[in-house]
Amino acid sequence: MQEKAGVVVSVVMGSDSDLPVMEEAVKILEAFAIPHELYLTSAHRTPERTEQFARGAAKRGVKVIIVGAGAAAHLAGVIASQTLLPVIGVPIDATSLKGLDALLATVQMPGGIPVATMAIGKAGAKNAALFAARILALEDADLLEQLQDYVRKMAQEVERKHENLKI
């Protein structure tokens, strides 16, 4: 694995076809200047690689892991079973079931294997990165201030759009 110095969030995907969705998480992490990495591994096709990644993440300084996976979507749960780091799952719409299979696989963890599960697709990836930022902001006052500013700007955007509706 190619290591990046200072990484605190790892964005993991089960397939390279998940990248268009998971790029939404990357955009948010970049907007907040949160050091991150992308990592590709499969719970089913590369179980040893997945275990090695999960067991070594904390030692490398990773603090939060965001995991996108489609179909059976076991990746987030497998990673959560091998680390004590917070794991945030993003179900990917990869089958004829339109992501419902991935949602259920990601959210239905057995007791003792926590995975915070976001919405299916791009909104879920964006929210996963924002959730990771909120976790990190517990110990980072500057990041907390950036998040507060982000929320204010969202509210201002709604007000601006409301004003544009007036006839």
C-alpha positions in Angstrom: 0.0 0.0 0.0 1.3 3.4 -0.9 1.2 5.4 2.4 0.4 9.1 2.5 1.8 11.1 5.4 -0.7 12.7 7.8 -3.8 10.8 6.6 -6.6 11.0 9.1 -9.5 9.7 6.9 -9.4 6.7 4.7 -11.9 6.5 1.9 -12.2 2.8 1.0 -14.1 1.3 -2.0 -14.9 -2.3 -2.8 -14.5 -1.6 -6.6 -13.1 1.0 -8.9 -16.7 1.4 -10.2 -17.5 3.0 -6.8 -15.2 6.0 -7.5 -17.8 8.3 -9.1 -19.9 8.1 -5.9 -17.0 8.2 -3.4 -15.5 11.2 -5.1 -18.3 13.2 -3.4 -16.7 12.3 0.0 -13.3 13.3 -1.4 -14.6 16.7 -2.5 -15.9 17.4 1.1 -12.6 16.2 2.7 -10.6 18.4 0.3 -12.9 21.4 1.0 -12.1 21.1 4.7 -8.4 20.3 4.0 -8.7 17.0 5.8 -5.8 14.7 4.9 -7.2 11.6 3.3 -6.4 8.6 1.1 -8.3 6.4 -1.3 -7.9 2.6 -0.9 -9.4 -0.2 -3.0 -10.0 -3.6 -1.4 -12.7 -6.2 -1.5 -14.2 -8.1 1.4 -14.8 -11.1 -0.9 -12.1 -11.0 -3.5 -9.1 -9.8 -1.3 -10.0 -10.7 2.3 -6.4 -10.7 3.4 -5.7 -7.3 1.9 -8.9 -6.0 3.6 -7.8 -7.4 7.0 -4.3 -6.0 6.7 -5.7 -2.5 5.8 -8.2 -2.5 8.7 -5.7 -3.8 11.3 -3.0 -1.3 10.3 -5.1 1.9 9.8 -4.9 3.2 13.3 -1.1 2.6 13.5 -0.8 4.8 10.4 -2.7 7.6 12.1 -6.1 7.1 10.4 -8.9 8.3 12.7 -12.0 7.6 10.6 -12.7 5.1 7.8 -15.4 5.8 5.2 -16.4 2.7 3.2 -18.4 2.5 0.0 -19.6 -0.8 -1.3 -22.4 -2.1 -3.5 -24.4 -5.3 -3.8 -23.7 -7.6 -0.8 -21.7 -4.7 0.7 -19.9 -6.6 3.4 -16.9 -4.4 3.3 -17.8 -1.9 6.0 -18.7 -4.6 8.4 -15.6 -6.6 7.7 -13.4 -3.5 8.3 -15.3 -2.6 11.5 -14.7 -6.2 12.8 -11.0 -5.6 12.4 -10.5 -2.1 13.9 -11.8 0.1 16.7 -11.8 3.1 14.5 -15.2 4.7 13.6 -16.4 3.2 10.3 -18.9 5.0 8.2 -20.7 3.0 5.5 -21.9 4.3 2.1 -24.2 1.9 0.2 -23.6 2.1 -3.5 -26.3 1.6 -6.2 -24.5 -1.2 -8.1 -27.3 -3.7 -8.9 -30.8 -4.0 -10.2 -32.0 -3.5 -6.6 -30.8 0.1 -6.9 -28.7 0.1 -3.7 -31.3 -1.4 -1.4 -29.3 -4.6 -1.1 -26.2 -2.5 -0.2 -28.1 -0.4 2.3 -29.5 -3.5 4.1 -26.1 -5.2 4.1 -24.4 -2.1 5.5 -26.9 -1.1 8.1 -27.7 -4.6 9.5 -24.6 -5.3 11.5 -24.7 -7.7 14.3 -24.4 -6.3 17.8 -20.8 -5.4 18.6 -19.8 -4.5 15.0 -20.9 -0.8 14.7 -21.1 0.8 11.3 -22.6 4.3 10.9 -24.6 4.0 7.7 -25.4 6.9 5.4 -27.8 7.2 2.5 -27.4 5.3 -0.7 -25.1 7.0 -3.3 -23.6 10.4 -3.7 -25.6 12.1 -0.9 -24.5 9.3 1.4 -20.8 9.8 0.4 -21.1 13.6 1.0 -22.7 13.0 4.4 -20.1 10.4 5.3 -17.3 13.0 4.8 -19.3 15.6 6.8 -19.8 13.1 9.6 -16.1 12.2 9.6 -15.4 16.0 9.8 -17.7 16.3 12.8 -15.9 13.4 14.6 -12.6 15.0 13.9 -13.9 18.4 15.0 -14.4 17.1 18.5 -10.7 17.6 19.0 -10.0 20.4 16.4 -11.4 23.8 17.1 -10.5 25.2 13.7 -12.3 22.4 11.9 -15.3 23.0 14.2 -15.3 26.6 13.1 -15.2 25.6 9.4 -18.2 23.3 9.9 -20.1 26.0 11.6 -19.4 28.3 8.7 -20.4 25.5 6.3 -23.8 25.2 8.0 -24.3 28.9 8.0 -23.6 29.1 4.3 -26.1 26.3 3.6 -28.7 28.3 5.5 -27.9 31.5 3.7 -28.2 29.6 0.4 -31.8 28.5 1.3 -32.6 32.1 2.2 -31.2 33.3 -1.1 -33.2 30.8 -3.0 -36.3 31.8 -1.1 -35.9 35.4 -2.0 -35.5 34.4 -5.7 -38.9 32.7 -5.5 -40.7 35.9 -4.7 -42.8 37.3 -7.5 
